[in-house]
Amino acid sequence: MVVVLPCVPVLRRLRVACLSTGDEILEVGDAPREGAVYDSNRYTVTALLERLGCEVIDLGLVRDDPASLAAVVQRAAREADAIVTSGGVSAGAADHTRDVMQQLGDIAFWRVAMRPGRPMAVGLIPREPQGHESAVLFGLPGNPVAVMVTFLAFVRPALLRMMGCHAAAAAHPPLLRARSLGPIRKKPGRTEYQRGFVQSVPGALPEVRVAGNQGSGVLSSMVEANGLVVLHHDQGPVAAGDEVDVMMFDGIV
């Protein structure tokens, strides 16, 4: 008797290359120097990618040299399905990532009406010159919190779609409705993500308070939070007691 077993189509794990850019960035173990900061972004991105089940290709640090950056990005496009960089997407003299993207491929968009994370770029880098296959490059900002927020808001949903997830499953995690314990300043015209701490209230909506310093370089405030208060594009100031949406970290970070 022949037994026919059911077959399930599968996809290989998505390969994602990540790298950090900047002359001011130090590797863990390097001696400190004035004006320099240690690289936290690569470790954060690697952890978020591994949480998604991606195969991570760590390409390390790349200095502020356009030729060196172009060579690393070309290598990443050959080896990976997607590339995640941090730093170099603003408009400063030493910000080369956007220029390299334009030189090697194209830019789908640059700058987003959001905070933190405005100087973000997304584009395609051909695997080979004149080739038809491309890797997606996500050029994230350099500030650590902006890296995490743009990853959760843009990179994670895009990678889930590339993995074959249904559009609905790849969208943002469900937003929790909570009542703000205090006022939150907000101007209409951009989406803002503020770190918050949510606690349950028996028989009522959960409550959320803004957690820690909201500066985009203050990574410690992410540890004090368990979610992001999502203040939508057209939304104005929030008063104490108003309801807000919260993207919870549980299951995604």
C-alpha positions as CSV (number, residue, x, y, z in Angstrom):
1,M,0.0,0.0,0.0
2,V,1.3,3.4,-0.9
3,V,0.8,6.1,1.7
4,V,0.7,9.7,0.3
5,L,1.7,12.2,2.9
6,P,0.4,15.7,2.7
7,C,2.9,18.3,1.4
8,V,3.2,21.8,2.7
9,P,5.1,24.4,0.6
10,V,7.8,26.2,2.5
11,L,10.1,29.1,1.9
12,R,13.7,29.3,2.9
13,R,14.6,31.7,5.7
14,L,14.9,35.3,4.6
15,R,18.5,36.5,4.5
16,V,19.0,40.0,5.8
17,A,22.3,41.9,5.9
18,C,22.8,44.6,8.5
19,L,25.5,47.2,9.0
20,S,26.2,50.4,10.9
21,T,27.8,53.5,9.3
22,G,29.8,56.4,10.7
23,D,33.3,57.4,11.7
24,E,32.0,58.2,15.2
25,I,30.9,54.6,15.8
26,L,32.9,52.3,18.1
27,E,32.8,48.5,18.2
28,V,32.2,46.9,21.6
29,G,35.7,46.6,23.2
30,D,37.2,49.6,21.5
31,A,38.8,52.2,23.6
32,P,36.5,55.2,24.1
33,R,37.3,58.5,22.5
34,E,35.9,62.0,22.5
35,G,32.9,62.5,20.3
36,A,32.4,58.7,19.6
37,V,29.6,56.4,20.6
38,Y,29.4,52.6,20.8
39,D,27.4,50.7,18.2
40,S,24.1,49.6,19.7
41,N,22.1,49.7,16.5
42,R,23.6,46.6,14.9
43,Y,22.9,44.5,18.0
44,T,19.4,45.8,18.3
45,V,18.6,45.2,14.6
46,T,20.2,41.7,14.7
47,A,18.0,40.8,17.7
48,L,14.8,42.0,16.0
49,L,15.7,40.1,12.8
50,E,16.4,36.9,14.7
51,R,13.1,37.3,16.6
52,L,11.5,37.3,13.1
53,G,13.3,34.1,12.2
54,C,15.6,35.8,9.6
55,E,19.1,34.6,8.8
56,V,21.3,37.5,9.7
57,I,24.4,38.5,7.8
58,D,26.4,40.9,10.0
59,L,28.6,43.2,7.8
60,G,29.9,45.2,10.8
61,L,30.9,48.9,10.7
62,V,31.5,50.9,7.6
63,R,33.2,54.2,7.8
64,D,32.1,57.5,6.2
65,D,33.6,56.7,2.8
66,P,31.3,56.5,-0.2
67,A,33.5,53.9,-2.0
68,S,33.7,51.6,1.0
69,L,30.0,51.9,1.6
70,A,29.2,51.2,-2.0
71,A,31.3,48.0,-2.0
72,V,29.7,46.7,1.2
73,V,26.2,47.5,-0.1
74,Q,26.9,45.7,-3.4
75,R,28.2,42.6,-1.5
76,A,25.1,42.7,0.7
77,A,22.8,42.8,-2.4
78,R,24.5,39.7,-3.8
79,E,24.2,37.8,-0.5
80,A,20.9,38.9,1.0
81,D,17.3,39.4,0.2
82,A,17.2,42.7,2.2
83,I,19.7,45.1,3.7
84,V,19.2,47.2,6.9
85,T,21.6,50.0,7.5
86,S,21.7,52.6,10.3
87,G,23.0,56.1,9.9
88,G,24.0,58.2,6.9
89,V,20.5,59.0,5.6
90,S,20.2,62.6,6.7
91,A,21.5,65.6,4.6
92,G,24.9,66.2,6.2
93,A,28.2,66.2,4.4
94,A,29.1,62.8,5.9
95,D,25.8,61.2,5.2
96,H,26.5,58.9,2.3
97,T,23.9,56.1,2.5
98,R,21.2,57.9,0.5
99,D,23.8,58.9,-2.2
100,V,25.0,55.3,-2.5
101,M,21.5,54.0,-2.8
102,Q,20.9,56.5,-5.7
103,Q,24.2,55.6,-7.3
104,L,23.7,51.8,-7.2
105,G,19.9,51.5,-7.5
106,D,16.9,53.7,-6.8
107,I,15.2,55.2,-3.8
108,A,11.5,54.5,-3.4
109,F,11.1,57.2,-0.8
110,W,13.1,59.3,1.6
111,R,12.0,61.2,4.7
112,V,8.8,60.2,6.5
113,A,6.4,62.4,8.4
114,M,7.0,60.7,11.7
115,R,8.9,61.1,15.0
116,P,11.3,59.6,15.7
117,G,12.7,58.4,12.4
118,R,12.1,61.1,9.8
119,P,15.3,60.6,7.8
120,M,14.6,57.1,6.6
121,A,15.1,55.8,3.0
122,V,13.9,52.7,1.2
123,G,15.0,51.5,-2.2
124,L,16.2,48.7,-4.4
125,I,19.8,47.6,-5.0
126,P,20.4,45.3,-8.1
127,R,22.2,42.1,-7.3
128,E,24.3,42.5,-10.4
129,P,24.9,45.4,-12.7
130,Q,22.1,45.6,-15.2
131,G,20.5,42.7,-13.4
132,H,16.7,42.2,-12.9
133,E,16.8,40.9,-9.4
134,S,17.3,43.4,-6.5
135,A,17.6,43.4,-2.7
136,V,15.5,45.8,-0.7
137,L,17.5,48.4,1.3
138,F,16.1,50.0,4.4
139,G,18.3,53.0,5.3
140,L,17.4,53.7,9.0
141,P,18.4,56.7,11.0
142,G,21.4,56.7,13.3
143,N,19.7,57.4,16.6
144,P,19.0,54.1,18.5
145,V,15.3,54.7,19.4
146,A,14.6,55.9,15.8
147,V,16.2,52.7,14.6
148,M,13.8,50.6,16.7
149,V,10.7,52.6,15.8
150,T,11.3,52.6,12.1
151,F,12.1,48.9,12.2
152,L,8.8,48.1,13.9
153,A,6.8,50.6,11.8
154,F,8.3,49.8,8.3
155,V,10.9,47.1,8.2
156,R,9.1,44.4,10.1
157,P,5.9,44.5,8.1
158,A,7.8,44.5,4.8
159,L,10.0,41.5,5.8
160,L,6.9,39.6,6.9
161,R,5.4,40.1,3.4
162,M,8.7,39.0,1.8
163,M,8.5,35.9,4.0
164,G,5.1,35.1,2.4
165,C,2.8,36.3,5.2
166,H,-0.7,37.4,4.2
167,A,-1.0,41.2,4.0
168,A,-3.2,41.4,7.1
169,A,-0.8,39.2,9.1
170,A,2.2,41.4,8.0
171,A,0.5,44.6,9.0
172,H,1.3,46.4,12.3
173,P,0.5,44.4,15.5
174,P,-3.0,45.1,16.8
175,L,-3.1,48.4,18.6
176,L,-4.3,48.4,22.2
177,R,-6.7,51.1,23.3
178,A,-5.6,52.7,26.6
179,R,-6.4,55.8,28.7
180,S,-3.5,58.3,29.0
181,L,-2.6,59.1,32.6
182,G,-1.2,62.5,31.6
183,P,-1.2,65.1,28.9
184,I,1.0,64.4,25.8
185,R,2.1,67.2,23.5
186,K,1.5,66.6,19.8
187,K,1.1,68.7,16.7
188,P,-0.9,67.5,13.7
189,G,1.0,66.7,10.6
190,R,3.1,63.7,11.5
191,T,2.8,60.4,13.3
192,E,4.6,60.2,16.6
193,Y,5.7,57.1,18.6
194,Q,6.2,57.8,22.3
195,R,7.5,55.2,24.7
196,G,4.9,54.3,27.2
197,F,4.2,51.9,30.0
198,V,0.8,50.2,30.0
199,Q,-0.9,48.7,33.1
200,S,-4.2,46.9,33.3
201,V,-7.1,48.2,35.3
202,P,-9.8,45.7,36.5
203,G,-13.1,46.4,34.7
204,A,-11.8,49.4,32.7
205,L,-9.5,50.3,29.9
206,P,-5.8,49.8,30.5
207,E,-3.9,52.9,31.5
208,V,-0.7,54.2,29.9
209,R,1.9,56.7,31.0
210,V,4.8,58.1,29.0
211,A,7.9,56.3,30.0
212,G,11.3,58.0,30.4
213,N,13.1,60.6,28.3
214,Q,11.6,60.7,24.8
215,G,14.8,61.8,23.1
216,S,15.6,59.6,20.0
217,G,19.1,58.8,21.3
218,V,17.9,57.6,24.8
219,L,17.8,53.9,24.4
220,S,17.3,53.3,28.1
221,S,13.8,54.6,27.9
222,M,12.9,51.6,25.6
223,V,13.7,49.4,28.6
224,E,11.3,51.4,30.8
225,A,8.5,51.0,28.3
226,N,6.4,48.0,27.3
227,G,4.9,49.7,24.2
228,L,4.8,52.7,21.9
229,V,2.0,55.2,22.2
230,V,0.9,55.8,18.6
231,L,-0.2,59.4,18.0
232,H,-1.6,59.5,14.5
233,H,-0.9,61.9,11.7
234,D,-3.9,64.2,12.1
235,Q,-4.0,63.9,15.9
236,G,-3.4,66.9,18.2
237,P,-2.5,67.2,21.8
238,V,-3.7,64.5,24.2
239,A,-5.3,65.4,27.5
240,A,-5.1,63.3,30.7
241,G,-7.9,60.8,30.4
242,D,-8.0,60.7,26.6
243,E,-7.9,57.4,24.8
244,V,-4.8,56.6,22.7
245,D,-3.5,53.6,20.7
246,V,-0.5,51.6,21.9
247,M,1.6,49.2,19.9
248,M,2.7,46.7,22.6
249,F,6.2,45.2,22.5
250,D,5.1,41.8,23.7
251,G,5.7,39.3,20.8
252,I,7.6,41.7,18.6
253,V,10.6,42.9,20.6
